């Protein structure tokens, strides 16, 4: 019997986690593994790029978890700078092109993993591809931005978009000594939060020296005679710029999968089952930023591009491709970030998510502190909680505060995963000492108030 071949498309978190896990289960004599990566790096932390750009992480290689040489030493046939251009599902093979030599070839597979990631959204407008305009998705993108900052004639930067990447890149550019303007189409930054919580982030960004331009639609990028960016043009004004960073968000990179006839969801991501197999296709798996996942709170499919999920997807895929059994049940939408010393966290549903899902809900917002009020270093914290009106089931939590605020969201993430009610949460036996929290942790204070509001609503 001939040896099986596992082909992996994509050499970052999901793809190489899958390859590595499959290799742990089956040795080189049992399973051949071939991985294609169109870039020059593997297994790196894209989430760390803003901190590398800002200087908190001094070297690019600190973001690389495992080098190509380390993967090859473990028996994974890794082909860098090689782009897969076609998937032939019926023929069980992929077509690839070497980006340096131009050589093209077909590679057959018995099992296939699609981990093509996501691509930054570039608005369709004049000048979007001009020199000095950058997306930030890969290590190569990060290096291009750092080089562009060094070449910039002035010190004015414009960030388009105020989501996680936009906010983190704005701070990174401030740390680089640039004058930063953030152009945001929403009423407040961080659309992953409700606007009342986003307003707290807005104040912190302005306190950092960032100019916020909200409710603005970017209509174009003005360039100079040399073709390099000079300004970002909005529907109301023009923002001078020597460099522009696009932080609008990402879309699943599923052009290959779509051309191959594989099933996509409403958000453009591949649809998989609990084992991360592409629906309707035995022997094909997909994971990472190119897939949609089940939201355990709303029961709907979502596109949630996070490295935590990608690594878990890879573990599940590698286990199944290697002959074992594993599942990925879904997500509750947990994410954290920061602006200077302001910590930002959310999990579960926002108000508009709950409304879209047809859920009736109650909300409470409380002010508390990170430690006992009398203990030195205590700082304020705002917690917003959503609970289902009829059942009291926890629906979502948002937290904005200083030291010790963000990771408190993990309490809520566990409660959401377990399907707890806010009444049940009030009895959680959480750790307490004055240096760590008040007697009633801020999340539990919110749960008590939410439970009371649910009871009052009948």
C-alpha positions as CSV (number, residue, x, y, z in Angstrom):
1,X,0.0,0.0,0.0
2,X,1.4,3.4,-1.0
3,X,2.1,6.1,1.6
4,X,-0.6,8.8,1.9
5,X,0.2,12.4,1.2
6,X,-1.2,15.4,3.1
7,X,-1.1,18.7,1.3
8,X,-1.4,21.9,3.2
9,X,-2.1,25.3,1.6
10,X,-0.9,28.0,3.9
11,X,2.1,28.1,6.2
12,X,1.0,30.1,9.2
13,X,-1.0,29.2,12.4
14,X,-3.7,26.9,11.2
15,X,-1.8,25.3,8.3
16,X,1.4,24.5,10.2
17,X,-0.3,23.6,13.4
18,X,-2.3,21.0,11.4
19,X,0.9,19.7,9.7
20,X,2.8,19.5,13.0
21,X,-0.1,17.7,14.8
22,X,-0.5,15.2,11.9
23,X,3.3,14.6,12.0
24,X,3.1,13.9,15.8
25,X,0.5,11.2,15.1
26,X,2.1,9.7,12.0
27,X,5.8,9.5,11.2
28,X,7.5,10.3,7.9
29,X,7.3,6.6,6.9
30,X,3.5,6.7,7.3
31,X,2.4,10.1,6.0
32,X,4.1,12.4,3.6
33,X,3.3,16.1,4.3
34,X,3.8,18.8,1.7
35,X,3.0,22.5,2.7
36,X,2.8,25.4,0.3
37,X,3.4,29.0,1.6
38,X,3.4,31.9,-0.9
39,X,5.3,34.2,1.6
40,X,8.8,33.8,3.1
41,X,7.8,33.1,6.7
42,X,6.0,30.4,8.6
43,X,4.3,30.0,12.0
44,X,4.5,33.7,13.1
45,X,2.3,35.9,15.2
46,X,0.5,38.4,13.0
47,X,-1.1,39.7,16.2
48,X,2.3,40.9,17.3
49,X,3.0,43.0,14.2
50,X,1.7,46.3,15.7
51,X,4.0,45.9,18.7
52,X,7.0,45.2,16.4
53,X,6.2,48.3,14.3
54,X,5.8,50.4,17.5
55,X,9.2,49.1,18.9
56,X,7.9,47.2,21.9
57,X,9.1,44.0,20.2
58,X,12.6,44.9,18.9
59,X,13.1,42.2,16.3
60,X,10.9,40.6,13.6
61,X,12.2,37.1,14.4
62,X,10.8,37.3,17.9
63,X,7.3,36.9,16.3
64,X,8.3,33.6,14.6
65,X,7.3,30.6,16.6
66,X,8.9,28.0,14.3
67,X,11.2,28.6,11.4
68,X,11.0,26.8,8.0
69,X,14.1,24.9,8.9
70,X,12.5,23.6,12.1
71,X,9.5,22.4,10.2
72,X,11.6,20.6,7.6
73,X,13.7,19.0,10.3
74,X,10.5,17.4,11.5
75,X,9.7,15.8,8.2
76,X,7.4,18.4,6.7
77,X,8.1,19.2,3.0
78,X,7.7,23.0,3.2
79,X,7.8,25.0,-0.1
80,X,8.2,28.7,0.5
81,X,7.5,31.4,-2.0
82,X,5.2,29.0,-3.8
83,X,1.6,29.9,-4.5
84,X,-1.1,27.4,-5.1
85,X,-3.2,28.7,-8.0
86,X,-5.8,26.0,-8.4
87,X,-7.4,23.1,-6.5
88,X,-8.6,20.2,-8.6
89,X,-11.1,18.5,-6.3
90,X,-12.1,15.8,-8.7
91,X,-8.5,14.9,-9.6
92,X,-7.3,15.3,-5.9
93,X,-4.4,17.6,-6.9
94,X,-3.2,21.2,-6.5
95,X,-1.4,23.4,-9.1
96,X,1.3,25.6,-7.8
97,X,3.8,28.3,-9.1
98,X,7.2,29.0,-7.7
99,X,7.2,32.8,-7.3
100,X,10.9,33.2,-7.9
101,X,11.6,30.8,-10.8
102,X,8.1,30.8,-12.3
103,X,8.1,27.0,-12.5
104,X,4.7,25.4,-12.3
105,X,3.7,21.9,-11.2
106,X,0.8,19.7,-10.0
107,X,0.9,17.9,-6.7
108,X,-1.5,15.1,-5.9
109,X,-3.0,14.6,-2.5
110,X,-4.9,12.1,-0.5
111,X,-5.8,14.6,2.2
112,X,-5.9,18.4,1.8
113,X,-5.8,21.3,4.3
114,X,-6.9,24.7,3.2
115,X,-5.5,27.4,5.5
116,X,-5.3,30.4,3.1
117,X,-6.0,33.0,5.8
118,X,-7.6,36.4,5.2
119,X,-6.7,39.4,3.1
120,X,-6.8,43.1,4.2
121,X,-9.8,45.0,2.9
122,X,-8.6,47.6,0.4
123,X,-11.3,50.1,-0.5
124,X,-12.0,50.6,-4.2
125,X,-11.1,54.2,-4.5
126,X,-8.4,56.3,-6.3
127,X,-5.0,55.9,-4.9
128,X,-5.6,52.9,-2.7
129,X,-2.6,51.1,-4.1
130,X,-0.3,54.1,-4.0
131,X,3.2,54.0,-2.6
132,X,3.0,54.6,1.2
133,X,-0.4,53.0,1.6
134,X,-0.1,49.8,3.6
135,X,-2.2,46.8,4.8
136,X,-0.8,44.9,7.8
137,X,-1.5,41.2,7.6
138,X,1.8,39.4,7.2
139,X,5.4,39.8,8.4
140,X,6.2,41.0,4.9
141,X,3.6,43.7,5.2
142,X,5.0,44.7,8.6
143,X,8.6,45.0,7.1
144,X,7.3,47.1,4.2
145,X,5.6,49.5,6.6
146,X,8.7,49.9,8.8
147,X,10.7,50.6,5.6
148,X,8.1,53.0,4.4
149,X,8.1,54.9,7.8
150,X,11.9,55.3,7.4
151,X,11.5,56.7,3.9
152,X,8.6,59.1,4.7
153,X,9.4,62.7,4.1
154,X,7.3,63.9,7.0
155,X,5.9,62.6,10.3
156,X,2.2,62.5,9.5
157,X,0.3,59.2,9.5
158,X,-3.3,58.4,8.8
159,X,-4.9,55.2,9.9
160,X,-8.1,54.3,8.0
161,X,-10.4,52.2,10.3
162,X,-10.7,52.0,14.1
163,X,-11.0,48.3,14.8
164,X,-8.4,46.3,16.6
165,X,-5.8,46.7,14.0
166,X,-6.5,50.3,13.4
167,X,-6.3,51.2,17.1
168,X,-3.2,49.1,17.7
169,X,-1.5,50.6,14.7
170,X,-2.4,54.1,15.7
171,X,-0.6,53.6,19.0
172,X,2.4,52.0,17.3
173,X,2.7,55.0,15.0
174,X,2.5,57.4,18.0
175,X,5.3,55.3,19.6
176,X,7.3,55.8,16.3
177,X,7.0,59.6,16.8
178,X,4.4,60.2,14.1
179,X,1.5,62.6,14.3
180,X,-1.5,60.3,13.9
181,X,-5.0,60.8,12.6
182,X,-7.6,57.9,12.6
183,X,-10.4,58.1,10.1
184,X,-13.4,56.0,11.2
185,X,-16.7,55.5,9.4
186,X,-18.5,54.7,12.7
187,X,-19.6,57.0,15.4
188,X,-17.0,55.7,17.8
189,X,-13.8,53.5,17.5
190,X,-13.9,49.8,18.2
191,X,-17.1,48.7,16.5
192,X,-16.7,45.4,18.2
193,X,-18.0,47.3,21.3
194,X,-21.3,49.1,21.7
195,X,-20.9,52.8,21.0
196,X,-21.2,53.8,24.7
197,X,-18.2,51.6,25.5
198,X,-16.4,52.7,22.3
199,X,-16.7,56.3,23.6
200,X,-14.3,55.4,26.5
201,X,-11.7,54.2,24.0
202,X,-12.2,57.4,22.0
203,X,-11.3,59.5,25.0
204,X,-8.2,57.4,25.7
205,X,-7.0,57.7,22.1
206,X,-7.3,61.5,22.2
207,X,-5.5,61.5,25.5
208,X,-2.6,59.7,23.7
209,X,-2.5,62.5,21.2
210,X,-4.4,60.7,18.4
211,X,-6.8,62.8,16.3
212,X,-10.1,61.0,15.8
213,X,-12.2,61.7,12.8
214,X,-15.5,59.8,13.2
215,X,-18.5,59.4,10.9
216,X,-16.2,59.9,8.0
217,X,-16.2,58.0,4.7
218,X,-12.8,57.8,2.8
219,X,-13.3,58.7,-0.8
220,X,-9.7,58.6,-2.1
221,X,-6.0,58.9,-1.6
222,X,-4.2,62.0,-3.1
223,X,-0.7,61.4,-4.4
224,X,2.2,63.6,-5.4
225,X,4.1,63.7,-8.7
226,X,6.3,60.8,-7.4
227,X,3.2,58.6,-6.9
228,X,3.6,58.6,-3.2
229,X,0.6,59.3,-0.8
230,X,0.1,62.9,0.2
231,X,-3.3,62.9,1.8
232,X,-6.4,60.9,2.6
233,X,-9.6,62.4,1.3
234,X,-12.9,62.0,3.1
235,X,-16.4,63.1,2.3
236,X,-15.9,66.1,4.5
237,X,-12.2,67.0,4.6
238,X,-8.6,66.1,3.6
239,X,-6.1,64.7,6.1
240,X,-2.4,65.2,5.1
241,X,-0.4,62.0,5.2
242,X,3.1,60.8,4.6
243,X,2.1,57.2,5.3
244,X,-1.3,55.5,5.4
245,X,-2.2,52.3,7.2
246,X,-5.4,50.4,6.3
247,X,-7.0,49.0,9.4
248,X,-10.4,48.5,7.9
249,X,-10.5,44.7,8.6
250,X,-10.0,41.5,6.6
251,X,-12.0,39.2,4.4
252,X,-11.6,35.4,4.2
253,X,-9.1,34.5,1.4
254,X,-11.2,31.9,-0.3
255,X,-10.8,32.7,-4.0
256,X,-9.1,29.3,-4.5
257,X,-11.8,27.4,-2.7
258,X,-14.6,29.3,-4.5
259,X,-13.1,28.5,-7.9
260,X,-12.9,24.8,-6.8
261,X,-16.6,24.8,-6.0
262,X,-16.2,24.4,-2.2
263,X,-19.1,25.7,0.0
264,X,-18.8,29.3,1.3
265,X,-21.0,31.0,4.0
266,X,-22.6,34.4,4.1
267,X,-19.4,36.1,5.1
268,X,-17.3,34.5,2.4
269,X,-15.6,31.9,4.6
270,X,-15.4,28.2,4.0
271,X,-18.1,26.1,5.8
272,X,-16.9,23.1,7.9
273,X,-18.3,20.5,10.2
274,X,-17.3,20.0,13.9
275,X,-14.2,18.2,12.8
276,X,-13.2,21.2,10.5
277,X,-13.9,19.1,7.4
278,X,-15.2,21.1,4.5
279,X,-18.9,20.3,4.3
280,X,-19.7,17.6,1.7
281,X,-16.0,16.8,1.0
282,X,-14.3,13.8,2.7
283,X,-10.6,14.3,3.0
284,X,-10.6,18.1,2.8
285,X,-10.2,20.3,5.9
286,X,-10.1,24.0,6.4
287,X,-9.1,26.3,9.3
288,X,-8.0,29.7,10.4
289,X,-9.0,33.0,9.0
290,X,-10.5,31.5,5.8
291,X,-13.4,29.7,7.6
292,X,-16.6,30.6,9.3
293,X,-17.4,29.2,12.7
294,X,-20.4,28.7,14.9
295,X,-21.2,31.4,17.4
296,X,-22.3,29.4,20.5
297,X,-24.3,32.4,21.8
298,X,-26.4,33.4,18.7
299,X,-26.3,30.0,17.0
300,X,-25.2,31.7,13.7
301,X,-22.1,31.4,11.6
302,X,-19.5,34.1,12.0
303,X,-16.1,35.1,10.5
304,X,-13.8,35.6,13.5
305,X,-10.2,36.0,12.3
306,X,-8.1,35.4,15.5
307,X,-4.8,33.5,16.0
308,X,-6.2,31.6,19.0
309,X,-8.9,30.0,16.9
310,X,-6.5,29.3,14.0
311,X,-4.1,27.4,16.3
312,X,-7.0,25.4,17.7
313,X,-8.4,24.7,14.2
314,X,-5.0,23.4,13.2
315,X,-4.8,21.0,16.2
316,X,-8.2,19.6,15.4
317,X,-7.4,19.2,11.7
318,X,-4.1,17.6,12.3
319,X,-5.6,15.2,14.8
320,X,-8.3,14.1,12.3
321,X,-5.9,14.1,9.3
322,X,-3.5,12.0,11.3
323,X,-6.1,9.3,12.1
324,X,-7.4,10.6,15.4
325,X,-10.6,12.3,16.4
326,X,-11.1,15.9,17.6
327,X,-13.8,18.6,17.2
328,X,-14.0,22.4,17.4
329,X,-17.5,23.2,18.8
330,X,-17.5,27.0,18.1
331,X,-16.6,30.3,19.7
332,X,-18.2,33.0,21.9
333,X,-16.3,35.9,20.3
334,X,-13.7,36.8,23.0
335,X,-11.1,39.4,22.2
336,X,-8.9,41.8,24.1
337,X,-6.7,44.8,23.1
338,X,-5.3,48.0,24.6
339,X,-4.7,51.7,23.9
340,X,-1.7,52.8,26.0
341,X,-2.7,51.6,29.5
342,X,-6.4,51.3,28.7
343,X,-7.5,47.7,28.4
344,X,-10.4,46.7,26.1
345,X,-12.2,43.4,26.2
346,X,-15.4,41.8,24.9
347,X,-17.1,38.5,24.6
348,X,-20.4,37.3,23.3
349,X,-23.0,39.6,21.7
350,X,-23.2,43.3,21.4
351,X,-26.6,45.0,21.5
352,X,-26.9,45.0,17.7
353,X,-25.9,41.3,17.6
354,X,-28.6,40.3,20.0
355,X,-31.2,42.4,18.1
356,X,-30.1,40.8,14.8
357,X,-30.4,37.3,16.4
358,X,-34.0,38.2,17.5
359,X,-33.2,38.1,21.2
360,X,-34.9,40.2,23.8
361,X,-32.4,41.4,26.3
362,X,-31.6,43.6,29.3
363,X,-28.4,45.6,29.7
364,X,-26.5,46.9,32.7
365,X,-23.4,49.1,33.0
366,X,-21.5,49.3,36.2
367,X,-18.4,51.2,37.5
368,X,-16.0,49.4,39.7
369,X,-12.3,49.1,40.5
370,X,-9.5,46.7,39.7
371,X,-8.6,46.2,43.3
372,X,-10.1,46.9,46.7
373,X,-10.7,50.7,46.7
374,X,-8.3,51.2,49.7
375,X,-5.5,49.3,48.1
376,X,-2.7,51.3,46.3
377,X,-2.9,51.2,42.5
378,X,-6.6,50.6,42.3
379,X,-8.0,51.9,39.0
380,X,-11.5,52.4,37.6
381,X,-13.2,49.8,35.4
382,X,-16.5,49.9,33.4
383,X,-18.3,46.6,32.7
384,X,-21.3,46.3,30.4
385,X,-23.4,43.1,30.5
386,X,-26.2,41.7,28.3
387,X,-28.7,39.1,29.6
388,X,-31.6,37.4,27.8
389,X,-34.8,38.9,29.2
390,X,-36.9,35.7,29.7
391,X,-34.2,33.2,30.8
392,X,-31.5,35.4,32.3
393,X,-28.9,33.6,30.1
394,X,-25.7,35.6,29.8
395,X,-25.4,37.1,26.3
396,X,-22.3,39.3,26.3
397,X,-19.8,41.3,28.3
398,X,-17.7,44.3,27.5
399,X,-15.0,45.7,29.8
400,X,-12.9,48.9,29.5
401,X,-10.4,49.8,32.2
402,X,-6.8,50.0,33.3
403,X,-4.6,47.3,34.7
404,X,-6.4,44.0,35.4
405,X,-9.5,44.8,33.3
406,X,-9.1,42.9,30.1
407,X,-8.5,39.4,31.3
408,X,-11.5,39.5,33.5
409,X,-13.5,38.9,30.3
410,X,-12.3,35.3,30.5
411,X,-14.7,34.8,33.4
412,X,-17.6,35.8,31.1
413,X,-16.2,33.7,28.2
414,X,-16.3,30.5,30.4
415,X,-19.9,31.4,31.6
416,X,-21.0,32.0,28.0
417,X,-19.5,28.6,26.9
418,X,-21.3,26.9,29.8
419,X,-24.6,28.6,29.0
420,X,-24.8,30.1,32.5
421,X,-27.4,32.6,33.6
422,X,-26.4,35.9,35.2
423,X,-28.1,34.5,38.4
424,X,-25.8,31.5,38.4
425,X,-22.8,33.7,37.8
426,X,-23.4,35.6,41.0
427,X,-22.4,32.4,42.9
428,X,-19.1,31.9,41.1
429,X,-16.3,31.2,43.6
430,X,-13.7,33.6,42.3
431,X,-10.4,34.4,43.9
432,X,-10.2,37.4,46.1
433,X,-7.6,39.4,47.9
434,X,-7.3,43.3,48.1
435,X,-4.4,43.5,45.7
436,X,-6.4,41.6,43.0
437,X,-10.0,42.7,43.2
438,X,-12.8,44.1,45.4
439,X,-14.7,41.6,47.5
440,X,-17.3,41.5,44.7
441,X,-15.4,41.2,41.4
442,X,-16.6,43.8,38.9
443,X,-17.9,41.0,36.6
444,X,-20.0,39.7,39.5
445,X,-21.3,43.1,40.4
446,X,-22.5,43.4,36.8
447,X,-24.1,39.9,37.0
448,X,-25.9,40.8,40.3
449,X,-27.4,44.0,38.7
450,X,-28.3,42.1,35.5
451,X,-30.0,39.3,37.5
452,X,-32.0,41.9,39.4
453,X,-33.0,43.6,36.2
454,X,-34.1,40.3,34.6
455,X,-36.2,39.5,37.7
456,X,-37.8,42.9,37.6
457,X,-38.7,42.4,33.9
458,X,-40.7,39.3,34.9
